[in-house]
């Protein structure tokens, strides 16, 4: 593990606890895959009892160990926003890809991010489809299981593999999908956490998403940065995190190497131009 980051005991102990807490829930995630009932929330997203159970288990374990921290999860929130003033905060998506999980598809993940002073500094993602723990943060490197990885650095081309989700409001970005599909190979896994994690692992060249909130991508951001890439917010930048709100606006972002991010941003900008 690289040591050019501020490797204070407080940070290192939290990283170790994060990996332990996430791995502690993998058996439940795998046992419940496709075997639990689900409900639909007001925002149109799906939720299961496993989402709630994993949220309570992971954040309960972390806050018991670090009571001065704040733990945040969509599944444990009320309608009241939470102000984030502690040095360390945890942002958890207990199952990213709940639609897949509820129907028995393995493309889903437990996604946990550690924030320091409002910025994501480490991410831990358990990839159920590959049964692998992925984790990393700036100064610590990016790890896909036991293998250290970096982002792909080739220029964007028709052979580039790009993670993509349909826009939440198709009327707002009506041409983005066609623009990306025309110029790249598109993969839609149903998990924004895995899209970013796969960019960090060098499995995807980049990713584009219009339909996420912070908890969907919080863990992937430091992983991509650790792997030498970047996440560029084109609308509704959620960082630094000062307020955790279920009604926060949906984020438009691109992720990948600097060159890929620039190319993807250009494609989307051109798609929005009048007459396109």
Buried (B, 14 or more C-beta within 10 A) or exposed (E): EEEEBEBEEEBBEBBEBBBBBBEBBBEBBEEBBEEBEBEEEEEEBBBBEBBBBBBBBBBEBBBEEBEEBBBBBBBBBEEEEBEBEBEBBBBBBBBBBBBBBBEEBBBBBBBBBBBBEBBBBBBBBBBBBBEBBBBBBBBBBBBBBEEBBBBBBEEBEEEBBBBBBEBBEEEEBEBBBEBBEEBBBBBEBBBBBBBBBBBBBBBBBBBBBBBBBBBBBBBBBBBBBBBBBBBBBBEBEBBEBEEBBBEBEBBBBBBBBEBBBBBBBEBBEEBBEEEE
